[in-house]
Amino acid sequence: MQKVSNISDLRLLFHRNERPIYFISATNFNLLGIDQWVNRFKYINYIDCFDGRHPNVFVPPQLPHEEFQSIEDINNYLLQHKDVVDYVERAGGRPVAVFLMFDAETERLCQELGIEVWFPSAALRERCDNKMETVRIGNKAGVPSVPNALSKVDSYAHLREIADAHGLGEQLVVQTAFGDSGHTTFFISSEADFDRHAQEIIQDPEVKIMKRINCRGATLEACATRSGTLVGPLLTEVVGEPELTPYRGGWCGNEIFPGAFSEEVRAKARDMAYRFGNQLMAEGYRGYFDLDFLIDKDTDEVYLGELNPRICGASPMTNHAAFAYADVPLFLFHLLEFSGIEFELDVEELNARWANPAFIDSWSQLVIKHTANNVDIITHAPATGIYRMADDGSVSYHRFDYKRQDIESENEAFFLRISGPGDYRYEGADLGILITRGRSMTDDFALNERARHWIAGIKKYYAAKPIMAVHDEQVPAPGAFKIL
């Protein structure tokens, strides 16, 4: 195809794609279902969520390895696995890889294997991922953050001095540069609060010190391209629910539904994402990204929260929203941007259409973690597939499936198993993801009764045995890195 000028061209381009494209990660969760849109799109994963039954997932046999400290470690292990190398070589062509996370070593391994990485460089992603840099990029784009100061902090007295100088008030939120917000966001109202987190705060060369506001979180994914920034729907965030996560402030799911936000808030967020994406292009970053927003519940003001310069946990929701089935998933524009194919799209027209509430339907996803402060070994786990809820709230396994769109009603759910038999179950371990039609939260944004039944019903399928004797270094520490 010489040039992509409209959605029909884009659909046809990837329907006929002959270039092998691999999503290499711990699981296929973040790009679930993209293989149904892109010919020769495959998943190379470490965890077999589907017990070998997904036609486009390749999981090599496990080999001895050093303990993984990050998703990057998992990807680098996979890229050095002989079975993965053989799998890619057998497929032939000019292979492409996309990742959730990668580093300079990943880039080096891909270069050795002749695999092209379709993302901005790891160094650029790391710079943009810095929470201080996010504030600065937002300021350039005219996208404001919650009132803040960026500074090195040496002590509680120093923190108070900075806060007073910037009029940030007595109740503060402090964030360090990198990491999941559930682990690196600290609520400071007293010296005792500061002392609990002093080591993490003081060791950083610069932290973000924010005024604490009465807010709710939201997230939105977008894609910066040479034709402009395409903006997806605004999603609610499920945060800190104790049935789902042991972490206060930890992300544990999303909702999408037409009445989630006022039109004024949705319009503000879309405009902010559009301007931020165009500024990212000026910074040299292109392609898929996610913005977290903080919405002041007292004023309806919308503030920039964080940038995720990558696909993320919200990506399965965005790429299965109604607009994706009317046109194409947002991630296909990312692939187009890196494909080398010439294109010119009417981004303004697409954004205007996707802003219509008719292109938003109602879905929820909940990330279920092990919340108890213990470590044991899983002996039984629920299989990936479709589950059903009876009138009394009990949950039962119905059938194997790997397509979430096969859920027929709000009494069915798709469960993607992450932790299975033989895995350690430790505090914060990802057990799996539950995807349902309809809402999982009340209007006050607490888990609703249906969601609580689903969570309890899935957890009942897990059984574990205590650890009898094991070397300490083999046992994951509470809060070990997340893989989603």
N, C-alpha and C positions, 0 to 999 in steps of 0.2 A: 504494500500500500504506500502510495507516494506521500499522502498527507491526510491527517485526521481533522475533519472539519465539524463533526457533529457526533452525537451519541451513537447513532447507527454505525458510523465508521469505527468508533471505539469498540463497540460490541464485536463487530466483525474481526477487528484486528486481533483481539485476544481469543476469540473463538477459533481462529486459524493459527494461533501462535505455535511455532515449532521450536522455539528456543527453550531448553529446560530451565525452569525457575524453581529454586528450592527455598523453602522457609526452614531454616536451621535453628532449632531452639529446643528447650526442655520438653515442650509439648506443642501441639498445633493450635492451642486455645486462641491466641491473639489474632490469627488469620483463619479462624474456623470458617469453612465454606468457600473460601476464595478459589479453591480448586474446581468448584462448579462453574466458575466464570472464565477461568483462564486455562486453556489447553496446555498440557505438560507442566502444570503447577503441582509440585510434590512437597511433602513434609518429611524432613529428616529430624527425628526426635530421639531424645534419651529415654523418655518415659513412654511406655506403651499403654496409653489410656484406653485402647480399643481391643486389647487382647488379640492383636494380629488381624482384625477383621475390617479395618479401614483400607480401601483399595489404594489410597494415595499416601499412606503413611509408611515410612521405612524406619524401623527401629533396629539398630545393629545389636548383636549379643554383647552383653556387658563384659568389659575387660577390667583387670585391676587398674586402679588409678589413685592418684592423691585425692584427698578430700576436696570437693568443690567448695570454693568460697564465693562463687558468683555465677550468674548465667554465662558470662564470658568464658569461664573455665569449662562449663559444659560444652559450649560451642567449639572451643579449641580442642577438647577431647574428641568430639565427633569428627572434626576435620582431619584428625590424625588417625582415625580408626580405619584399618585396612578395608573393612567391609563397606564403609561409607565411600572411600576413595574408589573402590571397585564399582560400586553402585553408580557413582557419577560418571565414571569412565565408560561403563557399559551403555549409558544413555546417550553418549556422544554429544554432538552439537557444541555450542558455545555457552557453557553453563553460567547461570546467574544465581546469586544468593541474596536473600533478604534476611534480616535478623531483628529480634527484639533488642538485644544488646550485643555489642561487639567491641573489641579493642584493637590496638595496633598489632598484637600477635594474631588475631583473627584475620586482619587484612593481609599480613605476611603469609599465612597459611593459604588463604584464597589465591594469592598471587602465584604461589608455588604450584597450586593445582589448576591454574588457568581459569579460576572462577571470578567473574566480575561481581563486585559488590554494588548493588543498586541502592545506596544510601550516601549521604554526605560523609566525609571522612570521620573516623572516630575522634580525632583531635578537635574538629569543629563541633561535633555533637557534644563533646565534654565541655567545651567552652560555653556553648549555649545552655547546657544543662545546669550550670552553676546558678543557684538561686539569686545571687547578687547580679550576675550578668543578665538574667531575665528581667530584673527591675530596670536595668540600664537600657536594654533593647526596648522595653515597653515605654520608657520615657522618651526615647527617640521617635517612637511611633505615635506618641500621644495617647498611650494606653496606661492609665494610672494604676498603681498598686495602692494597697492600704497605706495610710501615712506611716512612714518608716524612716529609719536611718541605717546606713551600711557602715559598719565600723568594726575594728578590733575591740574586744572587751577583755579587760584584765581582772575585773572584780565586780562584785555587786555594786559597790560605791561608784565605780566607773560606769556601769550600766545605767544607774539612776542619773548620773550626770549627763549622759548622752540623751536619755529619754526626756529629761527636763529641758535640755537645750532645743529639742525638736518638738516639744509640746505633745508627747505621746501618751501622757497620763500615767496612772499608777499601775494599771494592769497591762502587762506586756506579753507579746508572743515573740519568742526568739527562734530563728531557724538557722541551721548550719547549711553550708554550701551544697552538699550532695546527700543523696539518700532518700529513702521513702519517708514521706511526711509523718507517718505514724511513729517513726523512730527518731526523727531529727527536728521535731517541733516541740518547743518547751514553753509552757505557760508559767509566767513568772509574776507573782503578786507580792512576794516577800523575799527576804534574804534566805529563808529556809528553802523556798522553791528553787532559788538560784543555786544553793549549795548542793542540791540533789543532782544538778546537771552541770555543775561548774566545770568538770573536766572536759566534757564535750564542747562547751561554749568557749572556754578559754584557749583550747588548743588550736582553734581555727584562726587563720589570719584575718578573717572578716566574717561577720555574721549579719543577718538581717534582723533588725529590731523593729517590731511593729506595734502600733496601737491595737489593743484588743477590741474587736467590735462584735456586736451580736449578729452573727452571720450564719448563712447556710451555704454549703458548697455546691458547685455545679461544674461540669466539665464539657468541653466541646472539642471535637477533632476537625482539622482542616488540612488542606494540602496546598502548599505554595508552588505555583508553576509559572512558566514564562508567559502564560496567558492571564495570570492573576491568581488570587487565592480563592480556592473553593472552600466553602464553609458548611460543615455538617450541622446536625441538630444539637441543641443544648440538652444535656442529660443531668438528672439529679444524681447525687452521690449518696450512697449508704456508707456511713462513717461511724466507727467505734461501737457498733452494736455488740454487746457482750456475748450473745449467742453465736456470733460469727467470728469475732476476733478478740484476742486478749489485749489489743493495743488501743488506748484512748487516742482518738484522732486517726486511727488506721483505716484506710480504704477497704471496704468489703462488699462493694457492688454498685449497681447503677439502676436507674429507672428511666424509661422514656415514655411520655404520654402527652397528649395535646395540651392539657391544662396545667402542666408542671410549673410554668412561669407565665407572668403577664407578658403581653405583646411588647410592652416597653422594655422589659428586662431582656427578652429574647433579641429584640432589635439592637439593644446596646451591646450585648455579647457578640452578636454576629459582626457588627461594625468593628468592634475591638479586635476580633480574630482576623478579620480581613486586613486591617491596618497592620497588625502584628505580623501576619504572614508576608505582606509586602516588604516590611522592614527586614524580616529574616532573609528574603531574597537579596536585599542590599548587603546583608552581612555575609552572604555567600552560601547560606543554607537554603536548600530546596527540598520539596517533597512533603511527606506526611509529618504532622506534629499534633500535639494535644495541649490545650490550655485549660488549667483549672482556674475557676473564678470564685470569688467570695462575694456574696450578695448580702448587703447590709439589710437586715430584716426591719430595721427602724426607718430607713430612708429609701430603700429600694435602689441605692447606689450599687453599681457593679464595679468590682475591682479585679485586677489581674492577680491571680494567686501564684501559680507555678507554670513553667513550660516543661513539657516532656517532648524532646526533639526526636520522636520515634513513634511507632505504634505503641499501644499500651493496653491496659486491662479493659478500657472502654471500647476498643476497636471492634470486637464482635458485635456490640450493640449498634455502633454507627454503620457498619458494613452490612447489617441485616435490617436496617430501618426501611420504612416504606419507600423513601426516595430512591434507595438502592435498587429496588425491584422495578420502580418506574423508569429509572435510567440505568446506572451502574453503581456498584460500590465505590466509595470514595478512594479505596486503596488502588483501584485501577488507574486513577489519575496519577498516582505516585509512580506506578509502573510505566505509564506513558511518558512521564517527565524524564525518566532515566533510560527509556528505550532507544533513544536516538532518532525516533520517527518524528518527522516534522508535523506540527499540529498548530491549529489556531481555533480556539473555542470561545464561545460567548459566555464567559464566566458570570457576567452580570445577570444574564438571563437565567442561567442555572441556579445561581444563588437566590434569585427572586422566586423561582419556582419551589425550591427546597424550603424556603421560609414559610410557605403556605402550610397551615396546620393540617391540611388534608394529606400531607406527605409525612405525617407523624402518626404512628400507631402505638399501642400500649404493650410494652414488654419490660421484664425485670431480669436482672442477673444478680445472684448472691454468691460470693466467694466464702466457702465454709472452711474455716481453720479449726485446728484443735486448740481449744481454749483452756484446758486444764494445765496446771503447772506440774507436769510429770512427763516421763519418757517411757514408752513401752513399744512392743513390736506388733504390728497389725497381723492378725490371723485370718480375718475375713473382711471384705470390703464390697460395697455395692458396685455392680458393673455399670459401665457407661451405657446409656440408653434412655428410653422413655419410661417414666414412672407415672402412676395414677394415684389420685387422692380420692378416697371414698367420702361419703357424706359425713361420717364420724371423724374425719380428719386423719385417718390412718393412710399410710403410704405403701404402695406395693409396686414391685418391678413388673413392667408390662412386656417390653421387648427390646432387643438390641437395635440401636440406630446411631447414626453419626451426623444426622442433619437436624438442626434445631427447628427448622421451619416445618418439620413433620408433626410438631405439637398441634393438636387439633382444638383444644379448649383450655380454659383456665384450670381445669381439673387434671391436666397433664403437665409434665415438666420434663425437660431434657437435663440429665445429669452427666457431666463430664468428670470421670474419676481421675484424680491426680495421684493420691497415695493409695497403694494397694498392698496385698498380702506380702509380708516380708519387709516392708518399709518401717522405719522408725516413725512413731507418732509422738511428736514433741510439741511443746507450747509454741504456737504460731505456725505449725506445719499446715500447708495447703492440703486439705482433704479432697476438695473438688469444687466444681462450679455448677450451680443450679440455675437453669434458665426457664422462665415461665412467661406465658401470656398474662397481661394484666399487671396490676400493681402489687408490690410487696410491702409498701409503706402506707401509713395512714396520712391524712391531710396534715397532721402535725409532725410528719416525717419520723415516726417510730415504726418498727416492724408491725405489720398487721397480723391478725390471727392466722390467716391462711399461710403467710410466710413462716410463722412460728411452727405450724404443723408440718410444713415441708422440711424445715431444718431438722426438727426432731425426728421426723420419719426417715430421712436419709441417714442421720447419725446412728439410728438404731441398727442399721445394716453393718456398722463397723463393730468388730470384736478385736481384742488385743490380749497379749499375754505379757506378764512382767519380764523385765530383763533379769536373767539369772546371774550371768557372769559375763562381763565384757570390759575391754580396756576403755578407760575414760575417753581417749582420743577418738574412739569409734562412735561415740554417742553424740548426736547433734546437740548443740547448745540451744537453750530457749532463745527464740528470736533469730534462728539461723536464717540466711538470706531467702527472700521469697523468689518464686520462679515464674510468676505471672506478669 
